Amino acid sequence: MKGTAILFKEDSVTFLENVDHDVFEEIKNQCGCSQCNCQLENKIVDFGSVSPVFWHEEEIDWDYGY
């Protein structure tokens, strides 16, 4: 299943769209750690400290209604 992982950091929010639920679970298991790492597109990505993490089963609709 693919969806969007939403990662909250101290000073920002990161949206990872079209990722497998397994990637979300891997990140979720590292919540609160100083170095949150996962593999995306055959590369290891370090997101630093992440907490909390949320899952959205579909892509997020970015229509701002302008």
C-alpha positions as a Markdown table, in Angstrom:
| # | Residue | x | y | z |
|---|---|---|---|---|
| 1 | Met | 0.0 | 0.0 | 0.0 |
| 2 | Lys | 1.3 | 3.4 | -0.9 |
| 3 | Gly | 0.5 | 6.8 | 0.7 |
| 4 | Thr | 2.0 | 9.9 | 2.3 |
| 5 | Ala | 4.2 | 9.9 | 5.4 |
| 6 | Ile | 4.1 | 13.1 | 7.3 |
| 7 | Leu | 7.2 | 13.7 | 9.4 |
| 8 | Phe | 7.3 | 16.5 | 12.1 |
| 9 | Lys | 10.6 | 17.9 | 13.1 |
| 10 | Glu | 11.5 | 20.6 | 15.6 |
| 11 | Asp | 11.5 | 23.3 | 12.9 |
| 12 | Ser | 9.8 | 21.8 | 9.9 |
| 13 | Val | 7.4 | 19.3 | 8.4 |
| 14 | Thr | 8.4 | 16.8 | 5.7 |
| 15 | Phe | 5.9 | 15.1 | 3.3 |
| 16 | Leu | 7.0 | 11.9 | 1.7 |
| 17 | Glu | 4.4 | 11.1 | -1.0 |
| 18 | Asn | 3.9 | 7.8 | -2.8 |
| 19 | Val | 5.9 | 5.8 | -0.3 |
| 20 | Asp | 5.3 | 2.2 | 0.8 |
| 21 | His | 3.6 | 1.7 | 4.2 |
| 22 | Asp | 6.8 | -0.3 | 5.2 |
| 23 | Val | 8.9 | 2.8 | 4.8 |
| 24 | Phe | 6.4 | 4.7 | 7.1 |
| 25 | Glu | 6.7 | 1.9 | 9.7 |
| 26 | Glu | 10.5 | 2.0 | 9.5 |
| 27 | Ile | 10.4 | 5.8 | 10.2 |
| 28 | Lys | 7.8 | 5.4 | 12.9 |
| 29 | Asn | 9.9 | 2.9 | 14.8 |
| 30 | Gln | 12.7 | 5.5 | 14.9 |
| 31 | Cys | 10.6 | 8.3 | 16.3 |
| 32 | Gly | 12.4 | 10.1 | 19.1 |
| 33 | Cys | 15.9 | 8.9 | 17.9 |
| 34 | Ser | 18.4 | 11.5 | 17.0 |
| 35 | Gln | 19.0 | 10.0 | 13.6 |
| 36 | Cys | 16.0 | 8.7 | 11.7 |
| 37 | Asn | 17.2 | 6.9 | 8.5 |
| 38 | Cys | 15.4 | 5.0 | 5.8 |
| 39 | Gln | 16.0 | 3.9 | 2.2 |
| 40 | Leu | 14.2 | 6.0 | -0.5 |
| 41 | Glu | 14.8 | 5.4 | -4.2 |
| 42 | Asn | 17.9 | 3.2 | -3.5 |
| 43 | Lys | 19.5 | 5.9 | -1.3 |
| 44 | Ile | 19.8 | 6.1 | 2.5 |
| 45 | Val | 18.1 | 9.3 | 3.7 |
| 46 | Asp | 18.7 | 10.8 | 7.2 |
| 47 | Phe | 15.9 | 13.0 | 8.4 |
| 48 | Gly | 17.5 | 13.7 | 11.8 |
| 49 | Ser | 15.2 | 13.7 | 14.8 |
| 50 | Val | 11.6 | 13.1 | 13.9 |
| 51 | Ser | 8.5 | 13.0 | 16.2 |
| 52 | Pro | 5.7 | 12.4 | 15.6 |
| 53 | Val | 5.0 | 10.7 | 12.2 |
| 54 | Phe | 1.6 | 10.3 | 10.6 |
| 55 | Trp | 0.3 | 8.3 | 7.6 |
| 56 | His | -2.2 | 9.3 | 4.9 |
| 57 | Glu | -3.3 | 6.5 | 2.6 |
| 58 | Glu | -3.6 | 8.6 | -0.4 |
| 59 | Glu | -1.7 | 11.5 | -1.9 |
| 60 | Ile | -2.5 | 14.9 | -0.2 |
| 61 | Asp | -4.6 | 17.3 | -2.2 |
| 62 | Trp | -2.6 | 20.5 | -2.5 |
| 63 | Asp | -5.4 | 22.5 | -4.0 |
| 64 | Tyr | -5.4 | 25.8 | -2.1 |
| 65 | Gly | -8.5 | 27.1 | -3.9 |
| 66 | Tyr | -6.8 | 30.1 | -5.6 |
